[in-house]
Amino acid sequence: MAVGKYETHVKPKLLLIEAWARDGLTDEDIAKNLDVGVSTFHAYKKDHPELVESLKRSKDEADIKVENALYKRALGYEYEEVTQEPLYNPITGEPILDESGDPKIAVTKIVRKMVNPDTTAQIFWLKNRRPAAWRDKQDIEHSGQMTNNINMTGLSTEELRALAKAKSSTT
C-alpha cells in the first residue's frame, strides 16, 4: 500500500472528507473524490484511526441532525419570520450606508408562524421506532374452526347452475 498517497491525497483532506461524509457521500464517492481506489480507501481506514474517527463523527452528526429535524417536523413547531429592508434617507431617497459602504438594513416586521405536525413524518418515525406496533404487515393468528355453511335450499336450479358456472370461471 502506498503510504505516501495517504499522506498526500487523504490526510490533508480529513476536514473535507468529514464534510463529504456529513453530506451523505458513500465511501466509494469519497474514494473517487480523493482519486484513490475503493479497496485502497478501505485499507486506509484499517491503518489510520484518525480517518475512521473523522468519518464516524461526521456521519453520526448528520444522522443526529436529520433525526432531530424529523422529530421536530413530526410534532410541528413555531418559528419567527423576519422581514428586513434597506433604510433610505427620507429626504433624498438615497440608501443609507454603513461604515463598509453597504446599505443599512432594518427589521421591519416579525411574524410568528406555526408549522403543523406532519403525518408522513409521524408515520415514518413510528414505523422505524416502534415497528412491532406500526409496521404495515400485521401477523394475526386465529384459533378455532371456520366453517362455510351456506344454506342454498331456497335457490332455483337456474340460480344453482349460475353459481356453479361463476365458481368454475374463477378457478
N, C-alpha and C positions, 0 to 999 in steps of 0.2 A: 504494500500500500504506500502511496506517495504521501509521506508526512508533510512534505513541502507544500503540496497542493492544499492541504488543510490550513496550513499557516497563511497561505496567500489568498485562497478562494473562500474560506469559510470563517476562520477566526476573526478577521477584521469586519465581518458582516453579521456578527452574532445579534446585534441590535436590529438589523434589517430582517434577519431570519425570524426573530421574535415577532416583528410586525407582520411578516408574511403568515406566520402560524396563527396569529391573532385574527388575521383577515380571512382565515379559513383555508389557506393553501395546504395541500397534502404534502407528505414527504417527497413524493415524486415531483410535484410542482416546484418545491423548494430546491431539490437537486438540480432540476433543469435550469432554474434561475441562477444557480451557483456554477453552472457549467461543469457539473460532476455527475457521474453515473449514480443511479439509484442504489445499487449494491455498494458503491463506494460511500455514499451518504450514510447508509445503514452501518457500515464499518466504522465510519467516523463517530457515529452515535455510541458504538460499543467502546471505542477507545478514548472518547473525550466527554467526560461527565458534564462539563460546562455547556456543551451543545444540547444534551438531553435535558438538562435543567432549564435552559432557555426555552426550548420547545414546550416543555411541560408547563412552565409558568405562564407562557403566553396563551396556550390553549385553555388552561384552567381559567384564566382571567376572562377570556372571550366567552367560555361556557357560562360562567357566573353572570356576566353582564346580560347574556341572552336569557338565562333563566329569570333574572330579576325583571327584565323587560316583559317577558311573557307573563310573569306573575302580576305585574303592575297592570298590563293590558287586560288580563282576565278579570281583575277586580274593578277596573275603572280608576280614574284619577282626575285630579284637578290641576290646572296649570294657569299661569298668567301670560296673556298675550300682550306684549309691549309694542306700542307703535312709537317710532321715533321719526322726527322730521328735522331738516336743517333749519337753523334760525336765520331770519332775514332782517336787515335794517328796515324799520317801518317807514322811514322817510325815503330812502334811495331804492329800496327793494333789492339791494345787493346782499349776497350771503355774508353773514358774519363769520370771520375766520378765526381759528385758534392760533396758538403760537407756531405750529408747524405749517400753517397755511391751508389746512383742511377746513371745510365748513364745520361750524359748531353744530352739534346735534342735541336736540332736547326731546325728552319723553313727553309725548302729547296725550297719550291715552294708555291706560292699563285696564284690561278686561280679564276678569277671572272666568275661565271656561272649564267645562266638565267633559271628559271623555267617558262615555258609557262603557260598562263592562262588556267584553267581547265574548259571546258564547262559543265561538270557534276556539279561542284561546283557552277557555274553561274546559271544553271537551278534550282538547289536546293535553292539557295539564293533567286532567283526571285519568285519561286513558293510560298515560305514562306513569303517573304516581300511584294510581290505585287500579291496576289492570284487572284484578280479580272481580272488582265491583263494576268496572266501567268498560270492559272490552266489548267489542261488537258481538262476538260469538259467546253465547251463554250455554253452558252444558246443563241440561235439565234431565234428571233421572225420573223415571216413572216406575212405580212398583204397583203390582196388581195385574189385573187381567182386563184386556179390552175385547169387547165383542162387537160384532157388526150384525145385530139382529134387526133386520128391516122387514116390516110386515108388508108384503106385496099382495095380500089376498084380495084386496079391493080393485086391483088393476085388471083391465081387459086383456085379451090375448094380443091385440094390436099394440097396446102400450108395453106389454112384456117383451114383444119382439123388437120394438123400437129401442128399449133399454138394452137388450142383448146386442143389437146392432151397434149402438153407440159405444158400448163397452168393448166390443171386438175391434172397433176402429181406433180406440185409444191405446190398445195394447199391441 
